[in-house]
Amino acid sequence: MEMIKVSANSRTSAVAGAIAGVIREHKHAEVQAIGAGAVNQAVKALVLATGYLEGDGIHIVCVPHFVDAKIDDEKIVTAIKLVIEPR
Amino acid sequence: MEMIKVSANSRTSAVAGAIAGVIREHKHAEVQAIGAGAVNQAVKALVLATGYLEGDGIHIVCVPHFVDAKIDDEKIVTAIKLVIEPR
């Protein structure tokens, strides 16, 4: 399963669609965001995805984690990973 | 029960302690953040609170919502509300 990577410039509706699609298929999705702008877009996308999936009777919840992420194939930074699953 | 309000300048450990305390007492906590910096601090605090509460055997999950919030007792803006409960 792929990690959904979100940046500060990601479109929330596109990210939300990706979350909803992965949840429908795998019942588990992971979203990674580095930096405040990206975390904000990820959380907004999660609100939208929650609405999309409620229409299917799927109620999702999220658990956030810190993870190490590599940027530019080199530098290690702390990212936020949102683990999303049906309640 | 009070809403825990988070700003971009909030200390994550202080917010995490507040979340953990409210969850222990009420089994339900709500965190409000306006703007990317505040949402980022709120999510980081939630990661810390998750760790604090795991020590007590409490595993929390989060559902984010959009809410209208009033700033300066006047202007209405869209805020993120994180609803936090034991899984």
Backbone of each chain as nested JSON, in Angstrom:
{
  "chains": [
    {"id": "A", "residues": [
      {"number": 1, "name": "MET", "atoms": {"N": [0.841, -1.198, 0.0], "CA": [0.0, 0.0, 0.0], "C": [0.877, 1.249, 0.0]}},
      {"number": 2, "name": "GLU", "atoms": {"N": [0.465, 2.219, -0.807], "CA": [1.272, 3.435, -0.867], "C": [0.912, 4.431, 0.233]}},
      {"number": 3, "name": "MET", "atoms": {"N": [1.929, 5.143, 0.685], "CA": [1.746, 6.289, 1.566], "C": [1.22, 7.457, 0.716]}},
      {"number": 4, "name": "ILE", "atoms": {"N": [0.199, 8.143, 1.209], "CA": [-0.296, 9.345, 0.53], "C": [0.513, 10.526, 1.052]}},
      {"number": 5, "name": "LYS", "atoms": {"N": [1.334, 11.129, 0.192], "CA": [2.18, 12.242, 0.624], "C": [1.497, 13.571, 0.32]}},
      {"number": 6, "name": "VAL", "atoms": {"N": [1.43, 14.419, 1.333], "CA": [0.726, 15.695, 1.211], "C": [1.717, 16.829, 1.394]}},
      {"number": 7, "name": "SER", "atoms": {"N": [1.616, 17.838, 0.534], "CA": [2.442, 19.04, 0.691], "C": [1.537, 20.228, 0.991]}},
      {"number": 8, "name": "ALA", "atoms": {"N": [2.159, 21.352, 1.3], "CA": [1.394, 22.57, 1.597], "C": [0.591, 23.024, 0.378]}},
      {"number": 9, "name": "ASN", "atoms": {"N": [1.01, 22.576, -0.81], "CA": [0.312, 22.971, -2.047], "C": [-0.67, 21.918, -2.554]}},
      {"number": 10, "name": "SER", "atoms": {"N": [-0.809, 20.812, -1.827], "CA": [-1.73, 19.761, -2.275], "C": [-3.161, 20.28, -2.249]}},
      {"number": 11, "name": "ARG", "atoms": {"N": [-3.956, 19.841, -3.216], "CA": [-5.388, 20.185, -3.223], "C": [-6.105, 19.254, -2.257]}},
      {"number": 12, "name": "THR", "atoms": {"N": [-6.843, 19.852, -1.312], "CA": [-7.467, 19.02, -0.281], "C": [-8.468, 18.033, -0.878]}},
      {"number": 13, "name": "SER", "atoms": {"N": [-9.201, 18.439, -1.911], "CA": [-10.208, 17.524, -2.468], "C": [-9.543, 16.326, -3.137]}},
      {"number": 14, "name": "ALA", "atoms": {"N": [-8.384, 16.55, -3.761], "CA": [-7.658, 15.442, -4.398], "C": [-7.118, 14.486, -3.338]}},
      {"number": 15, "name": "VAL", "atoms": {"N": [-6.574, 15.038, -2.266], "CA": [-6.054, 14.189, -1.186], "C": [-7.208, 13.418, -0.534]}},
      {"number": 16, "name": "ALA", "atoms": {"N": [-8.32, 14.109, -0.331], "CA": [-9.485, 13.45, 0.283], "C": [-9.969, 12.289, -0.58]}},
      {"number": 17, "name": "GLY", "atoms": {"N": [-9.985, 12.485, -1.891], "CA": [-10.39, 11.415, -2.79], "C": [-9.45, 10.226, -2.696]}},
      {"number": 18, "name": "ALA", "atoms": {"N": [-8.154, 10.516, -2.575], "CA": [-7.163, 9.439, -2.449], "C": [-7.372, 8.681, -1.138]}},
      {"number": 19, "name": "ILE", "atoms": {"N": [-7.587, 9.41, -0.043], "CA": [-7.82, 8.751, 1.257], "C": [-9.059, 7.851, 1.158]}},
      {"number": 20, "name": "ALA", "atoms": {"N": [-10.14, 8.406, 0.618], "CA": [-11.393, 7.629, 0.546], "C": [-11.199, 6.375, -0.306]}},
      {"number": 21, "name": "GLY", "atoms": {"N": [-10.478, 6.5, -1.416], "CA": [-10.255, 5.353, -2.291], "C": [-9.439, 4.268, -1.604]}},
      {"number": 22, "name": "VAL", "atoms": {"N": [-8.385, 4.677, -0.908], "CA": [-7.527, 3.69, -0.226], "C": [-8.291, 3.023, 0.925]}},
      {"number": 23, "name": "ILE", "atoms": {"N": [-9.08, 3.793, 1.655], "CA": [-9.872, 3.214, 2.749], "C": [-10.889, 2.206, 2.211]}},
      {"number": 24, "name": "ARG", "atoms": {"N": [-11.552, 2.556, 1.122], "CA": [-12.55, 1.622, 0.563], "C": [-11.887, 0.31, 0.162]}},
      {"number": 25, "name": "GLU", "atoms": {"N": [-10.66, 0.416, -0.386], "CA": [-9.994, -0.795, -0.878], "C": [-9.305, -1.58, 0.236]}},
      {"number": 26, "name": "HIS", "atoms": {"N": [-8.603, -0.862, 1.128], "CA": [-7.723, -1.553, 2.087], "C": [-8.168, -1.45, 3.551]}},
      {"number": 27, "name": "LYS", "atoms": {"N": [-9.18, -0.619, 3.835], "CA": [-9.616, -0.383, 5.231], "C": [-8.474, 0.175, 6.086]}},
      {"number": 28, "name": "HIS", "atoms": {"N": [-7.521, 0.827, 5.471], "CA": [-6.367, 1.387, 6.189], "C": [-5.676, 2.353, 5.221]}},
      {"number": 29, "name": "ALA", "atoms": {"N": [-5.385, 3.57, 5.693], "CA": [-4.657, 4.515, 4.844], "C": [-3.642, 5.257, 5.693]}},
      {"number": 30, "name": "GLU", "atoms": {"N": [-2.545, 5.651, 5.074], "CA": [-1.518, 6.426, 5.773], "C": [-1.196, 7.668, 4.956]}},
      {"number": 31, "name": "VAL", "atoms": {"N": [-1.18, 8.803, 5.663], "CA": [-0.928, 10.094, 5.032], "C": [0.298, 10.699, 5.696]}},
      {"number": 32, "name": "GLN", "atoms": {"N": [1.24, 11.162, 4.903], "CA": [2.459, 11.766, 5.461], "C": [2.528, 13.243, 5.09]}},
      {"number": 33, "name": "ALA", "atoms": {"N": [2.875, 14.08, 6.07], "CA": [2.98, 15.524, 5.842], "C": [4.2, 16.063, 6.579]}},
      {"number": 34, "name": "ILE", "atoms": {"N": [4.939, 16.927, 5.899], "CA": [6.121, 17.549, 6.503], "C": [5.89, 19.058, 6.545]}},
      {"number": 35, "name": "GLY", "atoms": {"N": [5.85, 19.612, 7.74], "CA": [5.679, 21.055, 7.886], "C": [4.238, 21.45, 8.155]}},
      {"number": 36, "name": "ALA", "atoms": {"N": [4.079, 22.632, 8.734], "CA": [2.764, 23.08, 9.198], "C": [1.754, 23.192, 8.06]}},
      {"number": 37, "name": "GLY", "atoms": {"N": [2.178, 23.725, 6.925], "CA": [1.248, 23.889, 5.809], "C": [0.751, 22.551, 5.302]}},
      {"number": 38, "name": "ALA", "atoms": {"N": [1.636, 21.576, 5.26], "CA": [1.268, 20.245, 4.781], "C": [0.364, 19.525, 5.782]}},
      {"number": 39, "name": "VAL", "atoms": {"N": [0.675, 19.659, 7.072], "CA": [-0.161, 19.025, 8.094], "C": [-1.574, 19.605, 8.043]}},
      {"number": 40, "name": "ASN", "atoms": {"N": [-1.654, 20.914, 7.863], "CA": [-2.961, 21.571, 7.771], "C": [-3.753, 21.045, 6.575]}},
      {"number": 41, "name": "GLN", "atoms": {"N": [-3.115, 20.92, 5.422], "CA": [-3.816, 20.395, 4.234], "C": [-4.259, 18.951, 4.48]}},
      {"number": 42, "name": "ALA", "atoms": {"N": [-3.398, 18.173, 5.146], "CA": [-3.734, 16.77, 5.407], "C": [-4.966, 16.664, 6.311]}},
      {"number": 43, "name": "VAL", "atoms": {"N": [-5.014, 17.505, 7.351], "CA": [-6.151, 17.442, 8.279], "C": [-7.436, 17.915, 7.582]}},
      {"number": 44, "name": "LYS", "atoms": {"N": [-7.325, 18.958, 6.755], "CA": [-8.512, 19.418, 6.021], "C": [-8.992, 18.327, 5.058]}},
      {"number": 45, "name": "ALA", "atoms": {"N": [-8.061, 17.662, 4.395], "CA": [-8.425, 16.568, 3.487], "C": [-9.119, 15.451, 4.255]}},
      {"number": 46, "name": "LEU", "atoms": {"N": [-8.655, 15.218, 5.47], "CA": [-9.258, 14.158, 6.29], "C": [-10.705, 14.501, 6.659]}},
      {"number": 47, "name": "VAL", "atoms": {"N": [-10.972, 15.774, 6.93], "CA": [-12.364, 16.176, 7.195], "C": [-13.231, 15.874, 5.963]}},
      {"number": 48, "name": "LEU", "atoms": {"N": [-12.736, 16.24, 4.783], "CA": [-13.504, 15.988, 3.56], "C": [-13.698, 14.487, 3.33]}},
      {"number": 49, "name": "ALA", "atoms": {"N": [-12.623, 13.713, 3.522], "CA": [-12.707, 12.263, 3.299], "C": [-13.704, 11.624, 4.262]}},
      {"number": 50, "name": "THR", "atoms": {"N": [-13.737, 12.135, 5.501], "CA": [-14.695, 11.631, 6.492], "C": [-16.125, 11.804, 5.971]}},
      {"number": 51, "name": "GLY", "atoms": {"N": [-16.376, 12.957, 5.356], "CA": [-17.703, 13.2, 4.771], "C": [-17.987, 12.275, 3.6]}},
      {"number": 52, "name": "TYR", "atoms": {"N": [-16.996, 12.103, 2.716], "CA": [-17.203, 11.214, 1.553], "C": [-17.562, 9.805, 2.029]}},
      {"number": 53, "name": "LEU", "atoms": {"N": [-16.829, 9.312, 3.034], "CA": [-16.978, 7.914, 3.451], "C": [-18.229, 7.694, 4.297]}},
      {"number": 54, "name": "GLU", "atoms": {"N": [-18.685, 8.758, 4.984], "CA": [-19.928, 8.612, 5.756], "C": [-21.088, 8.268, 4.832]}},
      {"number": 55, "name": "GLY", "atoms": {"N": [-21.023, 8.772, 3.596], "CA": [-22.046, 8.427, 2.614], "C": [-22.092, 6.938, 2.324]}},
      {"number": 56, "name": "ASP", "atoms": {"N": [-20.992, 6.25, 2.566], "CA": [-20.927, 4.785, 2.376], "C": [-21.102, 4.044, 3.704]}},
      {"number": 57, "name": "GLY", "atoms": {"N": [-21.405, 4.77, 4.766], "CA": [-21.553, 4.13, 6.072], "C": [-20.237, 3.762, 6.728]}},
      {"number": 58, "name": "ILE", "atoms": {"N": [-19.133, 4.368, 6.242], "CA": [-17.812, 4.08, 6.824], "C": [-17.398, 5.28, 7.681]}},
      {"number": 59, "name": "HIS", "atoms": {"N": [-17.172, 5.039, 8.969], "CA": [-16.804, 6.127, 9.88], "C": [-15.328, 5.98, 10.241]}},
      {"number": 60, "name": "ILE", "atoms": {"N": [-14.512, 6.907, 9.751], "CA": [-13.071, 6.766, 9.96], "C": [-12.592, 7.559, 11.158]}},
      {"number": 61, "name": "VAL", "atoms": {"N": [-11.49, 7.062, 11.736], "CA": [-10.789, 7.76, 12.808], "C": [-9.312, 7.796, 12.443]}},
      {"number": 62, "name": "CYS", "atoms": {"N": [-8.586, 8.656, 13.142], "CA": [-7.199, 8.907, 12.793], "C": [-6.32, 8.844, 14.041]}},
      {"number": 63, "name": "VAL", "atoms": {"N": [-5.138, 8.279, 13.901], "CA": [-4.125, 8.323, 14.964], "C": [-2.858, 8.914, 14.357]}},
      {"number": 64, "name": "PRO", "atoms": {"N": [-2.384, 10.055, 14.878], "CA": [-1.17, 10.667, 14.323], "C": [0.088, 10.141, 15.003]}},
      {"number": 65, "name": "HIS", "atoms": {"N": [1.161, 10.075, 14.235], "CA": [2.466, 9.617, 14.729], "C": [3.555, 10.551, 14.208]}},
      {"number": 66, "name": "PHE", "atoms": {"N": [4.664, 10.611, 14.942], "CA": [5.877, 11.207, 14.384], "C": [6.643, 10.119, 13.644]}},
      {"number": 67, "name": "VAL", "atoms": {"N": [7.182, 10.439, 12.475], "CA": [8.044, 9.502, 11.751], "C": [9.232, 10.271, 11.169]}},
      {"number": 68, "name": "ASP", "atoms": {"N": [10.319, 9.552, 10.961], "CA": [11.449, 10.139, 10.246], "C": [11.185, 10.026, 8.754]}},
      {"number": 69, "name": "ALA", "atoms": {"N": [11.388, 11.117, 8.041], "CA": [11.206, 11.1, 6.584], "C": [12.456, 11.667, 5.942]}},
      {"number": 70, "name": "LYS", "atoms": {"N": [12.761, 11.136, 4.778], "CA": [13.945, 11.593, 4.06], "C": [13.499, 12.59, 2.988]}},
      {"number": 71, "name": "ILE", "atoms": {"N": [14.117, 13.76, 2.97], "CA": [13.793, 14.696, 1.888], "C": [15.025, 14.886, 1.016]}},
      {"number": 72, "name": "ASP", "atoms": {"N": [14.801, 15.077, -0.27], "CA": [15.895, 15.189, -1.246], "C": [16.845, 13.984, -1.144]}},
      {"number": 73, "name": "ASP", "atoms": {"N": [16.278, 12.814, -0.805], "CA": [17.065, 11.57, -0.681], "C": [18.235, 11.697, 0.285]}},
      {"number": 74, "name": "GLU", "atoms": {"N": [18.152, 12.598, 1.233], "CA": [19.319, 12.842, 2.063], "C": [18.939, 13.239, 3.495]}},
      {"number": 75, "name": "LYS", "atoms": {"N": [18.454, 14.463, 3.603], "CA": [18.197, 15.017, 4.93], "C": [17.028, 14.281, 5.613]}},
      {"number": 76, "name": "ILE", "atoms": {"N": [17.221, 13.962, 6.897], "CA": [16.161, 13.304, 7.663], "C": [15.413, 14.374, 8.474]}},
      {"number": 77, "name": "VAL", "atoms": {"N": [14.111, 14.424, 8.311], "CA": [13.298, 15.374, 9.067], "C": [12.172, 14.616, 9.762]}},
      {"number": 78, "name": "THR", "atoms": {"N": [11.552, 15.278, 10.727], "CA": [10.405, 14.671, 11.409], "C": [9.133, 15.026, 10.648]}},
      {"number": 79, "name": "ALA", "atoms": {"N": [8.409, 14.007, 10.282], "CA": [7.139, 14.195, 9.575], "C": [5.999, 13.728, 10.476]}},
      {"number": 80, "name": "ILE", "atoms": {"N": [4.796, 14.12, 10.108], "CA": [3.588, 13.604, 10.765], "C": [2.981, 12.552, 9.85]}},
      {"number": 81, "name": "LYS", "atoms": {"N": [2.706, 11.374, 10.418], "CA": [1.987, 10.339, 9.677], "C": [0.622, 10.157, 10.33]}},
      {"number": 82, "name": "LEU", "atoms": {"N": [-0.427, 10.327, 9.532], "CA": [-1.785, 10.078, 10.024], "C": [-2.195, 8.67, 9.595]}},
      {"number": 83, "name": "VAL", "atoms": {"N": [-2.451, 7.812, 10.557], "CA": [-2.944, 6.467, 10.26], "C": [-4.467, 6.511, 10.376]}},
      {"number": 84, "name": "ILE", "atoms": {"N": [-5.135, 6.134, 9.287], "CA": [-6.592, 6.3, 9.186], "C": [-7.233, 4.927, 8.995]}},
      {"number": 85, "name": "GLU", "atoms": {"N": [-8.254, 4.65, 9.821], "CA": [-8.931, 3.352, 9.741], "C": [-10.406, 3.543, 10.077]}},
      {"number": 86, "name": "PRO", "atoms": {"N": [-11.252, 2.614, 9.651], "CA": [-12.638, 2.652, 10.127], "C": [-12.65, 2.493, 11.65]}},
      {"number": 87, "name": "ARG", "atoms": {"N": [-13.598, 3.169, 12.299], "CA": [-13.684, 3.09, 13.757], "C": [-13.973, 1.661, 14.184]}}
    ]},
    {"id": "B", "residues": [
      {"number": 1, "name": "MET", "atoms": {"N": [-17.744, 20.824, 29.722], "CA": [-16.348, 20.545, 29.38], "C": [-15.809, 21.674, 28.509]}},
      {"number": 2, "name": "GLU", "atoms": {"N": [-14.575, 22.074, 28.812], "CA": [-14.012, 23.173, 28.03], "C": [-13.353, 22.695, 26.743]}},
      {"number": 3, "name": "MET", "atoms": {"N": [-13.436, 23.534, 25.728], "CA": [-12.684, 23.344, 24.491], "C": [-11.224, 23.735, 24.77]}},
      {"number": 4, "name": "ILE", "atoms": {"N": [-10.281, 22.907, 24.331], "CA": [-8.861, 23.243, 24.442], "C": [-8.486, 24.045, 23.196]}},
      {"number": 5, "name": "LYS", "atoms": {"N": [-8.173, 25.306, 23.372], "CA": [-7.843, 26.164, 22.22], "C": [-6.342, 26.216, 22.017]}},
      {"number": 6, "name": "VAL", "atoms": {"N": [-5.913, 25.95, 20.791], "CA": [-4.486, 25.878, 20.47], "C": [-4.141, 26.979, 19.473]}},
      {"number": 7, "name": "SER", "atoms": {"N": [-3.026, 27.659, 19.704], "CA": [-2.54, 28.65, 18.75], "C": [-1.2, 28.178, 18.184]}},
      {"number": 8, "name": "ALA", "atoms": {"N": [-0.719, 28.911, 17.198], "CA": [0.575, 28.556, 16.589], "C": [1.711, 28.661, 17.605]}},
      {"number": 9, "name": "ASN", "atoms": {"N": [1.493, 29.422, 18.678], "CA": [2.531, 29.606, 19.695], "C": [2.341, 28.71, 20.919]}},
      {"number": 10, "name": "SER", "atoms": {"N": [1.312, 27.872, 20.905], "CA": [1.082, 26.994, 22.056], "C": [2.231, 26.005, 22.205]}},
      {"number": 11, "name": "ARG", "atoms": {"N": [2.589, 25.693, 23.451], "CA": [3.599, 24.654, 23.703], "C": [2.936, 23.29, 23.568]}},
      {"number": 12, "name": "THR", "atoms": {"N": [3.514, 22.448, 22.744], "CA": [2.87, 21.157, 22.476], "C": [2.763, 20.311, 23.741]}},
      {"number": 13, "name": "SER", "atoms": {"N": [3.779, 20.361, 24.606], "CA": [3.726, 19.514, 25.8], "C": [2.612, 19.981, 26.742]}},
      {"number": 14, "name": "ALA", "atoms": {"N": [2.388, 21.285, 26.807], "CA": [1.303, 21.806, 27.663], "C": [-0.052, 21.393, 27.108]}},
      {"number": 15, "name": "VAL", "atoms": {"N": [-0.211, 21.507, 25.787], "CA": [-1.483, 21.107, 25.171], "C": [-1.697, 19.606, 25.35]}},
      {"number": 16, "name": "ALA", "atoms": {"N": [-0.61, 18.832, 25.184], "CA": [-0.712, 17.375, 25.334], "C": [-1.146, 17.007, 26.757]}},
      {"number": 17, "name": "GLY", "atoms": {"N": [-0.598, 17.709, 27.743], "CA": [-0.983, 17.457, 29.125], "C": [-2.459, 17.775, 29.346]}},
      {"number": 18, "name": "ALA", "atoms": {"N": [-2.924, 18.844, 28.726], "CA": [-4.339, 19.214, 28.857], "C": [-5.23, 18.15, 28.222]}},
      {"number": 19, "name": "ILE", "atoms": {"N": [-4.846, 17.689, 27.025], "CA": [-5.638, 16.653, 26.35], "C": [-5.698, 15.397, 27.23]}},
      {"number": 20, "name": "ALA", "atoms": {"N": [-4.538, 14.977, 27.729], "CA": [-4.488, 13.748, 28.528], "C": [-5.352, 13.889, 29.781]}},
      {"number": 21, "name": "GLY", "atoms": {"N": [-5.286, 15.045, 30.424], "CA": [-6.07, 15.266, 31.638], "C": [-7.565, 15.221, 31.369]}},
      {"number": 22, "name": "VAL", "atoms": {"N": [-7.988, 15.862, 30.292], "CA": [-9.426, 15.888, 29.966], "C": [-9.909, 14.489, 29.571]}},
      {"number": 23, "name": "ILE", "atoms": {"N": [-9.082, 13.764, 28.826], "CA": [-9.471, 12.397, 28.435], "C": [-9.599, 11.505, 29.674]}},
      {"number": 24, "name": "ARG", "atoms": {"N": [-8.628, 11.619, 30.586], "CA": [-8.71, 10.773, 31.79], "C": [-9.988, 11.055, 32.568]}},
      {"number": 25, "name": "GLU", "atoms": {"N": [-10.388, 12.341, 32.608], "CA": [-11.551, 12.714, 33.41], "C": [-12.876, 12.454, 32.688]}},
      {"number": 26, "name": "HIS", "atoms": {"N": [-12.916, 12.822, 31.404], "CA": [-14.21, 12.833, 30.69], "C": [-14.321, 11.793, 29.583]}},
      {"number": 27, "name": "LYS", "atoms": {"N": [-13.216, 11.11, 29.238], "CA": [-13.225, 10.164, 28.098], "C": [-13.617, 10.851, 26.791]}},
      {"number": 28, "name": "HIS", "atoms": {"N": [-13.402, 12.128, 26.701], "CA": [-13.768, 12.891, 25.498], "C": [-13.072, 14.243, 25.61]}},
      {"number": 29, "name": "ALA", "atoms": {"N": [-12.376, 14.665, 24.548], "CA": [-11.745, 15.982, 24.558], "C": [-11.923, 16.629, 23.191]}},
      {"number": 30, "name": "GLU", "atoms": {"N": [-11.992, 17.964, 23.193], "CA": [-12.113, 18.696, 21.938], "C": [-11.044, 19.781, 21.895]}},
      {"number": 31, "name": "VAL", "atoms": {"N": [-10.343, 19.828, 20.762], "CA": [-9.248, 20.782, 20.568], "C": [-9.602, 21.641, 19.361]}},
      {"number": 32, "name": "GLN", "atoms": {"N": [-9.482, 22.954, 19.516], "CA": [-9.785, 23.855, 18.399], "C": [-8.532, 24.599, 17.961]}},
      {"number": 33, "name": "ALA", "atoms": {"N": [-8.322, 24.67, 16.65], "CA": [-7.157, 25.356, 16.097], "C": [-7.572, 26.159, 14.87]}},
      {"number": 34, "name": "ILE", "atoms": {"N": [-7.061, 27.37, 14.777], "CA": [-7.352, 28.237, 13.628], "C": [-6.044, 28.544, 12.92]}},
      {"number": 35, "name": "GLY", "atoms": {"N": [-5.916, 28.12, 11.68], "CA": [-4.72, 28.404, 10.895], "C": [-3.729, 27.253, 10.923]}},
      {"number": 36, "name": "ALA", "atoms": {"N": [-2.861, 27.226, 9.902], "CA": [-1.958, 26.094, 9.698], "C": [-1.01, 25.882, 10.878]}},
      {"number": 37, "name": "GLY", "atoms": {"N": [-0.471, 26.955, 11.427], "CA": [0.475, 26.816, 12.531], "C": [-0.189, 26.209, 13.752]}},
      {"number": 38, "name": "ALA", "atoms": {"N": [-1.427, 26.615, 13.996], "CA": [-2.162, 26.105, 15.154], "C": [-2.567, 24.647, 14.945]}},
      {"number": 39, "name": "VAL", "atoms": {"N": [-2.999, 24.308, 13.731], "CA": [-3.379, 22.914, 13.445], "C": [-2.16, 22.014, 13.621]}},
      {"number": 40, "name": "ASN", "atoms": {"N": [-1.022, 22.465, 13.151], "CA": [0.216, 21.69, 13.285], "C": [0.558, 21.464, 14.764]}},
      {"number": 41, "name": "GLN", "atoms": {"N": [0.463, 22.507, 15.584], "CA": [0.745, 22.348, 17.02], "C": [-0.252, 21.389, 17.662]}},
      {"number": 42, "name": "ALA", "atoms": {"N": [-1.51, 21.476, 17.243], "CA": [-2.543, 20.603, 17.816], "C": [-2.263, 19.137, 17.484]}},
      {"number": 43, "name": "VAL", "atoms": {"N": [-1.858, 18.87, 16.241], "CA": [-1.597, 17.477, 15.841], "C": [-0.351, 16.958, 16.558]}},
      {"number": 44, "name": "LYS", "atoms": {"N": [0.673, 17.798, 16.691], "CA": [1.877, 17.366, 17.417], "C": [1.534, 17.081, 18.888]}},
      {"number": 45, "name": "ALA", "atoms": {"N": [0.704, 17.944, 19.479], "CA": [0.292, 17.713, 20.867], "C": [-0.479, 16.403, 20.993]}},
      {"number": 46, "name": "LEU", "atoms": {"N": [-1.265, 16.095, 19.967], "CA": [-2.047, 14.861, 19.998], "C": [-1.129, 13.633, 19.951]}},
      {"number": 47, "name": "VAL", "atoms": {"N": [-0.041, 13.72, 19.188], "CA": [0.925, 12.607, 19.176], "C": [1.49, 12.403, 20.585]}},
      {"number": 48, "name": "LEU", "atoms": {"N": [1.88, 13.5, 21.224], "CA": [2.434, 13.403, 22.581], "C": [1.393, 12.847, 23.564]}},
      {"number": 49, "name": "ALA", "atoms": {"N": [0.164, 13.357, 23.479], "CA": [-0.891, 12.905, 24.395], "C": [-1.169, 11.418, 24.207]}},
      {"number": 50, "name": "THR", "atoms": {"N": [-1.107, 10.96, 22.954], "CA": [-1.306, 9.533, 22.666], "C": [-0.282, 8.701, 23.431]}},
      {"number": 51, "name": "GLY", "atoms": {"N": [0.968, 9.188, 23.445], "CA": [2.02, 8.49, 24.191], "C": [1.769, 8.525, 25.686]}},
      {"number": 52, "name": "TYR", "atoms": {"N": [1.369, 9.699, 26.209], "CA": [1.102, 9.805, 27.655], "C": [0.028, 8.808, 28.061]}},
      {"number": 53, "name": "LEU", "atoms": {"N": [-1.049, 8.728, 27.271], "CA": [-2.216, 7.922, 27.649], "C": [-1.989, 6.434, 27.426]}},
      {"number": 54, "name": "GLU", "atoms": {"N": [-1.111, 6.091, 26.469], "CA": [-0.805, 4.672, 26.276], "C": [-0.205, 4.081, 27.543]}},
      {"number": 55, "name": "GLY", "atoms": {"N": [0.528, 4.915, 28.301], "CA": [1.077, 4.458, 29.569], "C": [-0.007, 4.046, 30.561]}},
      {"number": 56, "name": "ASP", "atoms": {"N": [-1.216, 4.582, 30.375], "CA": [-2.369, 4.229, 31.225], "C": [-3.257, 3.184, 30.558]}},
      {"number": 57, "name": "GLY", "atoms": {"N": [-2.818, 2.679, 29.425], "CA": [-3.642, 1.693, 28.708], "C": [-4.812, 2.305, 27.954]}},
      {"number": 58, "name": "ILE", "atoms": {"N": [-4.763, 3.625, 27.733], "CA": [-5.854, 4.296, 27.001], "C": [-5.356, 4.615, 25.589]}},
      {"number": 59, "name": "HIS", "atoms": {"N": [-6.049, 4.096, 24.58], "CA": [-5.639, 4.309, 23.184], "C": [-6.631, 5.263, 22.541]}},
      {"number": 60, "name": "ILE", "atoms": {"N": [-6.163, 6.477, 22.24], "CA": [-7.082, 7.488, 21.725], "C": [-7.047, 7.564, 20.199]}},
      {"number": 61, "name": "VAL", "atoms": {"N": [-8.19, 7.973, 19.656], "CA": [-8.305, 8.261, 18.226], "C": [-8.942, 9.634, 18.078]}},
      {"number": 62, "name": "CYS", "atoms": {"N": [-8.835, 10.171, 16.873], "CA": [-9.247, 11.546, 16.626], "C": [-10.116, 11.614, 15.374]}},
      {"number": 63, "name": "VAL", "atoms": {"N": [-11.138, 12.439, 15.424], "CA": [-11.94, 12.745, 14.23], "C": [-11.949, 14.259, 14.063]}},
      {"number": 64, "name": "PRO", "atoms": {"N": [-11.423, 14.773, 12.945], "CA": [-11.398, 16.222, 12.737], "C": [-12.683, 16.722, 12.077]}},
      {"number": 65, "name": "HIS", "atoms": {"N": [-13.059, 17.936, 12.415], "CA": [-14.252, 18.58, 11.842], "C": [-13.919, 20.027, 11.506]}},
      {"number": 66, "name": "PHE", "atoms": {"N": [-14.666, 20.58, 10.554], "CA": [-14.645, 22.031, 10.36], "C": [-15.697, 22.643, 11.275]}},
      {"number": 67, "name": "VAL", "atoms": {"N": [-15.374, 23.761, 11.913], "CA": [-16.357, 24.493, 12.717], "C": [-16.188, 25.989, 12.466]}},
      {"number": 68, "name": "ASP", "atoms": {"N": [-17.259, 26.728, 12.68], "CA": [-17.168, 28.181, 12.643], "C": [-16.677, 28.662, 13.995]}},
      {"number": 69, "name": "ALA", "atoms": {"N": [-15.687, 29.545, 13.98], "CA": [-15.177, 30.098, 15.235], "C": [-15.181, 31.61, 15.122]}},
      {"number": 70, "name": "LYS", "atoms": {"N": [-15.426, 32.255, 16.253], "CA": [-15.462, 33.714, 16.264], "C": [-14.123, 34.209, 16.788]}},
      {"number": 71, "name": "ILE", "atoms": {"N": [-13.475, 35.11, 16.055], "CA": [-12.246, 35.702, 16.575], "C": [-12.471, 37.182, 16.832]}},
      {"number": 72, "name": "ASP", "atoms": {"N": [-11.829, 37.697, 17.848], "CA": [-12.012, 39.092, 18.273], "C": [-13.493, 39.4, 18.5]}},
      {"number": 73, "name": "ASP", "atoms": {"N": [-14.248, 38.369, 18.962], "CA": [-15.687, 38.521, 19.232], "C": [-16.478, 39.039, 18.036]}},
      {"number": 74, "name": "GLU", "atoms": {"N": [-15.97, 38.814, 16.855], "CA": [-16.645, 39.435, 15.717], "C": [-16.556, 38.572, 14.461]}},
      {"number": 75, "name": "LYS", "atoms": {"N": [-15.344, 38.508, 13.892], "CA": [-15.157, 37.843, 12.598], "C": [-15.348, 36.325, 12.747]}},
      {"number": 76, "name": "ILE", "atoms": {"N": [-16.088, 35.753, 11.816], "CA": [-16.294, 34.302, 11.816], "C": [-15.287, 33.669, 10.854]}},
      {"number": 77, "name": "VAL", "atoms": {"N": [-14.528, 32.697, 11.338], "CA": [-13.558, 32.002, 10.488], "C": [-13.798, 30.498, 10.616]}},
      {"number": 78, "name": "THR", "atoms": {"N": [-13.233, 29.755, 9.679], "CA": [-13.328, 28.299, 9.757], "C": [-12.162, 27.769, 10.578]}},
      {"number": 79, "name": "ALA", "atoms": {"N": [-12.486, 27.029, 11.6], "CA": [-11.473, 26.41, 12.458], "C": [-11.528, 24.902, 12.279]}},
      {"number": 80, "name": "ILE", "atoms": {"N": [-10.476, 24.244, 12.738], "CA": [-10.461, 22.778, 12.81], "C": [-10.729, 22.387, 14.263]}},
      {"number": 81, "name": "LYS", "atoms": {"N": [-11.693, 21.49, 14.446], "CA": [-11.946, 20.925, 15.778], "C": [-11.578, 19.451, 15.734]}},
      {"number": 82, "name": "LEU", "atoms": {"N": [-10.662, 19.053, 16.613], "CA": [-10.295, 17.646, 16.734], "C": [-11.082, 17.047, 17.886]}},
      {"number": 83, "name": "VAL", "atoms": {"N": [-11.919, 16.075, 17.6], "CA": [-12.65, 15.367, 18.646], "C": [-11.866, 14.104, 18.978]}},
      {"number": 84, "name": "ILE", "atoms": {"N": [-11.498, 13.969, 20.245], "CA": [-10.583, 12.909, 20.684], "C": [-11.307, 12.018, 21.695]}},
      {"number": 85, "name": "GLU", "atoms": {"N": [-11.248, 10.713, 21.445], "CA": [-11.9, 9.755, 22.359], "C": [-11.086, 8.473, 22.419]}},
      {"number": 86, "name": "PRO", "atoms": {"N": [-11.274, 7.684, 23.48], "CA": [-10.654, 6.356, 23.482], "C": [-11.224, 5.533, 22.309]}},
      {"number": 87, "name": "ARG", "atoms": {"N": [-10.385, 4.698, 21.728], "CA": [-10.824, 3.882, 20.592], "C": [-11.937, 2.943, 21.029]}}
    ]}
  ]
}
